[in-house]
Amino acid sequence: MPISITFKSIRAAIRSHALYRQPRPMGIFFKTGPGQYGEGDCGLGVSGGVLRKIARNFKGVADKTVEALLRSKIHDERQLGLILLTDQMPKADKKRQKQIAALYLKNRAGVNNWDLVDVSCYKILGPAFGLKILPQLKRWARDPHATLWEKRIAIVTTLYFIRQKNPAQTLTLAKILIREKHDLLQKATGWMLREVGNYCGREVLEKFLKKHYQAIGRTCLRYAIEKFPEGLRQKYLKGKI
């Protein structure tokens, strides 16, 4: 089937579930107003759950079609493209996983909101490259010219290693990113630290927190200690650790 028709078929499937006839700014939830991190991003109001159901009807779609989705100006289309890629990963051999990851990296400019990052990066970059991806993640984390989304991809990708009970990659990136001021990086770093506690033990997380307490932003800290017993959580918040 020609790529253009396949793309049109996918677009039609998305629009059949759209809340809006025309793409519109996605409102407060995604901060798409002037000067905000998602400025100008527009969507059709299709939920992630519905997009996952749509994706089941387009298994095996050509990479060029997925790339067209990732380059779309419509948020829902980019999200579906990412879902199509992540759905392929579990059954793909190593060669195919690396092809998927290369496609993802080539088109990462379209992975430009927190939900798009969080639905994709650790499911693609971790399985495809393993620990070999770590130097690239460090470069993004340290680079003052890296985008907000590249930095968020860097820390959230380490969720793949956390779930293998390997917290070292997250802690390495967190040392760099705990000083970042942007709210979305504070939240993402705190979230990953919390997951270190969940998967690798609270003692691992506390060792990191006690060592780097003075550098950790307030938002990051709140996210990291969210699952702590209330008394211990208050000690951290009041600086009485």
C-alpha positions as CSV (number, residue, x, y, z in Angstrom):
1,M,0.0,0.0,0.0
2,P,1.4,3.4,-0.8
3,I,2.9,5.3,2.1
4,S,0.7,8.4,1.6
5,I,-2.5,6.2,1.7
6,T,-1.3,4.4,4.8
7,F,-0.6,7.8,6.5
8,K,-4.0,9.1,5.4
9,S,-5.7,5.9,6.8
10,I,-4.0,6.4,10.2
11,R,-4.9,10.1,10.2
12,A,-8.5,9.2,9.4
13,A,-8.6,6.7,12.2
14,I,-7.4,9.3,14.7
15,R,-9.8,11.9,13.5
16,S,-12.7,9.4,13.9
17,H,-12.1,9.6,17.6
18,A,-11.3,13.3,17.8
19,L,-13.0,15.6,20.3
20,Y,-12.4,18.6,18.0
21,R,-12.9,19.0,14.2
22,Q,-9.7,21.1,14.0
23,P,-6.5,20.9,16.1
24,R,-6.5,23.3,18.9
25,P,-4.1,24.4,21.7
26,M,-4.0,21.7,24.4
27,G,-4.6,24.0,27.3
28,I,-3.2,24.4,30.8
29,F,-2.4,20.7,31.3
30,F,0.3,20.8,28.6
31,K,1.3,24.5,28.9
32,T,0.8,25.4,25.3
33,G,0.4,29.1,25.8
34,P,2.8,31.9,24.7
35,G,6.2,31.5,26.2
36,Q,5.3,28.2,27.9
37,Y,7.2,24.9,27.3
38,G,4.6,23.5,24.9
39,E,3.9,26.7,23.1
40,G,1.8,26.2,19.9
41,D,1.3,22.4,20.4
42,C,-2.1,21.5,19.1
43,G,-4.1,18.3,19.4
44,L,-7.4,16.7,18.6
45,G,-8.3,15.6,22.1
46,V,-7.8,11.8,21.6
47,S,-6.8,10.0,24.8
48,G,-3.7,7.8,25.1
49,G,-5.9,4.8,25.8
50,V,-7.8,5.3,22.5
51,L,-4.6,5.9,20.6
52,R,-3.3,2.6,21.9
53,K,-6.4,0.8,20.6
54,I,-6.0,2.5,17.2
55,A,-2.3,1.4,17.1
56,R,-3.4,-2.3,17.2
57,N,-5.0,-1.9,13.8
58,F,-1.7,-0.6,12.2
59,K,0.9,-3.2,13.2
60,G,3.7,-3.5,10.8
61,V,3.3,0.0,9.4
62,A,6.2,1.2,7.3
63,D,8.9,3.2,9.1
64,K,8.4,6.1,6.6
65,T,4.8,6.3,7.7
66,V,5.7,6.3,11.3
67,E,8.3,9.1,10.5
68,A,5.5,11.1,8.9
69,L,3.5,10.8,12.1
70,L,6.5,11.8,14.3
71,R,7.0,14.9,12.1
72,S,3.3,15.9,12.3
73,K,2.3,19.2,13.9
74,I,-0.6,17.4,15.6
75,H,0.2,16.1,19.0
76,D,-2.1,13.0,18.8
77,E,-0.4,11.9,15.6
78,R,3.1,12.2,17.1
79,Q,1.9,10.2,20.1
80,L,0.5,7.5,17.9
81,G,3.7,7.3,16.0
82,L,5.6,6.7,19.3
83,I,3.1,4.1,20.4
84,L,3.6,2.2,17.1
85,L,7.3,2.2,17.7
86,T,7.1,1.1,21.4
87,D,4.6,-1.7,20.5
88,Q,7.2,-3.2,18.1
89,M,10.1,-3.3,20.6
90,P,9.3,-6.4,22.8
91,K,9.1,-8.8,19.8
92,A,11.9,-7.2,17.7
93,D,15.3,-8.7,17.4
94,K,18.3,-6.6,18.4
95,K,18.9,-5.3,14.8
96,R,15.3,-4.2,14.5
97,Q,15.4,-2.6,18.0
98,K,18.4,-0.5,16.9
99,Q,16.6,0.6,13.7
100,I,13.6,1.7,15.8
101,A,15.9,3.6,18.2
102,A,17.7,5.3,15.3
103,L,14.3,6.4,13.9
104,Y,13.4,7.7,17.3
105,L,16.6,9.6,17.8
106,K,16.5,11.1,14.3
107,N,13.0,12.4,14.9
108,R,13.3,13.3,18.6
109,A,12.4,16.9,17.8
110,G,8.8,15.7,17.6
111,V,9.1,14.1,21.1
112,N,8.4,17.5,22.5
113,N,6.1,17.3,25.5
114,W,6.3,15.4,28.7
115,D,3.7,12.8,27.9
116,L,5.5,12.0,24.6
117,V,8.8,11.6,26.3
118,D,7.4,9.5,29.1
119,V,5.5,7.1,26.9
120,S,8.5,6.2,24.8
121,C,12.1,6.8,25.7
122,Y,12.8,4.1,28.3
123,K,10.9,1.6,26.2
124,I,13.0,2.2,23.1
125,L,16.5,3.5,24.0
126,G,17.0,1.2,27.0
127,P,16.2,-2.1,25.2
128,A,18.0,-1.1,22.0
129,F,21.3,0.1,23.4
130,G,21.5,-1.0,27.0
131,L,24.3,0.7,28.9
132,K,25.8,1.9,25.6
133,I,23.2,4.7,25.6
134,L,24.6,6.1,28.9
135,P,27.3,8.4,27.3
136,Q,24.6,10.0,25.2
137,L,22.3,10.5,28.1
138,K,25.1,12.2,30.1
139,R,25.9,14.5,27.2
140,W,22.3,15.7,27.1
141,A,22.1,16.1,30.8
142,R,25.3,18.2,30.9
143,D,24.9,20.2,27.7
144,P,23.5,23.7,28.3
145,H,22.4,23.7,24.7
146,A,20.4,20.5,24.9
147,T,16.7,20.9,24.8
148,L,14.4,20.5,27.8
149,W,13.1,17.3,26.2
150,E,16.5,15.8,25.5
151,K,17.3,16.3,29.2
152,R,14.0,14.7,30.2
153,I,14.6,11.8,27.8
154,A,18.0,11.4,29.5
155,I,16.7,10.9,33.0
156,V,13.4,9.0,32.1
157,T,15.3,6.5,29.9
158,T,17.0,5.3,33.1
159,L,13.7,3.8,34.2
160,Y,14.6,0.9,32.0
161,F,17.7,0.2,34.2
162,I,15.8,0.9,37.5
163,R,13.4,-1.9,36.6
164,Q,16.3,-4.2,36.3
165,K,17.3,-3.2,39.8
166,N,20.3,-1.2,38.5
167,P,20.0,2.3,40.1
168,A,23.6,3.5,39.1
169,Q,22.5,5.0,35.8
170,T,19.7,7.0,37.4
171,L,21.9,8.2,40.3
172,T,24.6,9.3,37.8
173,L,22.2,11.4,35.8
174,A,20.4,12.7,38.9
175,K,23.7,14.2,40.3
176,I,23.7,16.4,37.2
177,L,20.0,17.2,36.9
178,I,19.1,17.9,40.5
179,R,20.4,21.4,39.9
180,E,18.2,22.1,36.9
181,K,15.6,24.8,37.6
182,H,12.9,23.8,35.1
183,D,9.9,22.3,36.8
184,L,9.6,19.4,34.4
185,L,13.2,18.3,35.0
186,Q,12.8,18.7,38.8
187,K,9.7,16.5,38.6
188,A,11.2,13.9,36.3
189,T,14.4,13.6,38.3
190,G,12.4,13.3,41.6
191,W,10.2,10.7,39.9
192,M,13.1,8.6,38.9
193,L,14.7,8.8,42.3
194,R,11.4,7.7,43.8
195,E,11.4,4.7,41.5
196,V,15.0,3.9,42.7
197,G,13.5,3.6,46.2
198,N,10.6,1.5,44.9
199,Y,12.7,-1.0,42.9
200,C,16.1,-0.9,44.6
201,G,15.3,-0.1,48.2
202,R,14.7,3.0,50.3
203,E,18.2,2.7,51.8
204,V,19.7,3.3,48.3
205,L,17.6,6.4,47.8
206,E,18.3,7.7,51.3
207,K,22.1,7.3,50.8
208,F,21.8,9.5,47.7
209,L,19.5,12.1,49.3
210,K,21.7,12.5,52.4
211,K,24.8,13.0,50.3
212,H,23.2,15.5,47.9
213,Y,20.6,17.0,50.1
214,Q,21.8,20.6,49.8
215,A,21.8,20.6,46.0
216,I,18.4,19.0,45.5
217,G,15.6,21.3,44.4
218,R,12.4,21.4,46.5
219,T,10.2,20.0,43.8
220,C,12.6,17.2,43.1
221,L,12.8,16.3,46.8
222,R,9.1,16.2,47.2
223,Y,8.7,13.8,44.3
224,A,11.6,11.6,45.5
225,I,10.3,11.2,49.1
226,E,6.6,10.9,48.2
227,K,6.4,7.3,49.4
228,F,8.3,7.8,52.6
229,P,6.5,7.4,56.0
230,E,5.0,10.8,56.9
231,G,7.4,11.4,59.8
232,L,10.5,10.7,57.8
233,R,9.1,12.8,54.9
234,Q,8.6,15.8,57.2
235,K,12.2,15.5,58.5
236,Y,13.5,15.8,54.9
237,L,11.2,18.6,54.1
238,K,12.3,20.5,57.2
239,G,16.0,19.7,56.7
240,K,16.2,17.7,59.9
241,I,17.8,14.5,58.5
